[in-house]
């Protein structure tokens, strides 16, 4: 593609494309996922991650089988919780809780969970213990990362899913959260009502 044809990247378009690819690949086996990724890379004439050759090319050159190498993206459902958190790089306890919730949902097939489940996964991931796991979970709900589920359980919210999926790209994660939580309309409506909160 020539310089004239290049367009400035849109973080939201890239995020939606990544989400679509991962959602399509997740039901498949790791071998099928890799075949599709390799075929896509070959079809689009792309290089591997960070300019490295594709896994199939590297395997043929080094004689190492594909199973001896692990993919560097979150579509690998065999990724440990420790490696997942290292990849996502959460900066706060609330962000770490959201990442743990994402891992339980997509890697352990546990869409509904309690705070204890998140704490146990946090220990398995060799992460620092939460000072107050219950408060951190409640804060994650307030921020929109988690939402209430049945029987006192929680589940990953749409905003939390977009946020974690975009990590470690902080800009894309910020855009994802902003698009998932439209608050300006509510504020404008309050102003139009004259600030009277007694009527709904």
N, C-alpha and C positions, 0 to 999 in steps of 0.2 A: 504494500500500500504506500502511495506517495505521500509526501508531507501535506499536499493540498487536500488529500482525502481524509487525513487524520482529524478526529474530533476530540475535544477535551473530554476526558472520562467523567461520567456521571456516577457518583458513588451509589446512588439508589438503584440505577440500572444494573450496575455490576453486582450489587447485593441481591437483587431479585433474580439475576441470572444464576448466581451461585446457589441460592436457595432452591431454584428449580432443578439444577443439576443434582444437588445432594439428595433432594426428595425423590428424584427418579432413580438414583443409584442405591439408596438405602435398602430396598427390599431384596436386592440381588446379593449373591454370594460374593466374597472378596475377589475370587477369580474372575467372575463375570464383570464386576466393577472395574477391575484392572484392564480387562480386554476392551471395554467400552472407552475408558480413559485413553488408553494407548491408541485406539482407532481414531478417536477424536483428535488427539494431538497430531497423528499422522495426516489425517484428512485436512486439518487446518494449517499444516506445515509449521507447527509450533515446536519450540524446544521444551525440555523438561523444566521442573521448578527451578527458578533462579538461574536459568541458562544452562542447566545440566541436561544431559541426554535423557530420553525417555527410559523407563525402566526396562523395556524390552531390548532397547539398544545397549544399555549398560550390561544387561545380563548376557547378551550374545558376545560382547567384547571381553567381559571378565570371566565368563564361564560360571557365574553365580546364578543360581536359580531364582525365579521371581519371589518364591516364598521366603528367601533369606533376607529380603528387603521389605521394609514397611513403608507405606505411602505417607506423605508428609501433610495430609489433609484430614479433616475430621470425618470423612466418609468411611474411614477404616473403623468398622464396628468392633474390632479387636483391640483398639487403643485402650490402654489402662486409664483409670481416672487421674492418676498422677501425671501421665503424659498429656492428657487432655487439658488439664489446668495449666501445665507448662506452656502448651500451645496457645491457649486463650489469654493468658496473662491478666487475670482479674486484679484490680488494684485495691478493692475494698472488700470487707467481709460480705456485704450485700451482693456485690458482683460475684464473689466466689460462691455464694449460696445459689445464685441464678445459674452459674455454670454447673454446679452439682445437680441442680434440678433438671437441667438440659441433659446431662449425662444419664441420669436415672431414666428419663423419658425415652431417649433415643438409643441408648446403648444397653440398658438393662430391661427395656420394655416395661417400665414401671411409671405410667403416666400420673398415677395418684400416689401420694406419699405423705409421710408425717415428718416432723422435725427430726425425730430420732433416725429416720432413714437417711436424711441428709447429713446428720452428724456422723453416722457410721461410715458413710461414703467418704466424708471428709477425712476421717481417720485412715481409711484404706488408701486414700490419695496422699498420705503422709504430709498433710497440711497442718498448720498451727490450729490448736483447738479454739473454737469460738468462745469468747468470753461469756456470752449469753446467747445460745443458739436460738431460743424461742424469740427473743427480741429481734435478732437478726432476720429471722424468718418473717416476723411481723413487718419489719421495715421493708423487706423485699416485696411483700404484698402491697404496702403503701406506695412503693415506687412503681408498681405495675409489673415487676418481673414475675411474680407468682400471683395466683388467684385462688380463691376458696374453692374447695371441691366438696365431695360428700363425706359424711361421717367424720367431720373435723379434719379432713385431709386437705392437702394443697395440691395444685398442679401448675405446670409451667404456663404462664400467660403468653398471649400473642406478642406483646411487647418484649417480654423476656426472651422468647425464642428468637426474635429478630436481632435483639441485642447480642446474645451469645453467639449466634451464627455469624455476625459481622466481626466479632473479635478475632484477632487482636487489633484490627484496624479501628482505632478509636474514633476517627472521623465518621466512618461508615456506621459504627455502632451508635454514635450520637444522632446521626440522621435517622437511623432506624427507630430509635426511641421517640424522636420528635414527631415522626410520621404516625407513630402508633398511639400517641397521646395528645389529641387535639384539644387543648385547653382554652385557646383564645376565644372560641365561639361561646363557651360558657361564660367567660368574663364579659364579653360584649352583651350577652343576653341580660346579665345582671345589671349592667349599666343602663340598658334600655328599660328595665323594670324599675329604675330609680333606686336601685340598691336595696329594695324591700325583700328581705329573705323570708318573710313570714308566709308568702304565697308561692306555691309551686307552679 
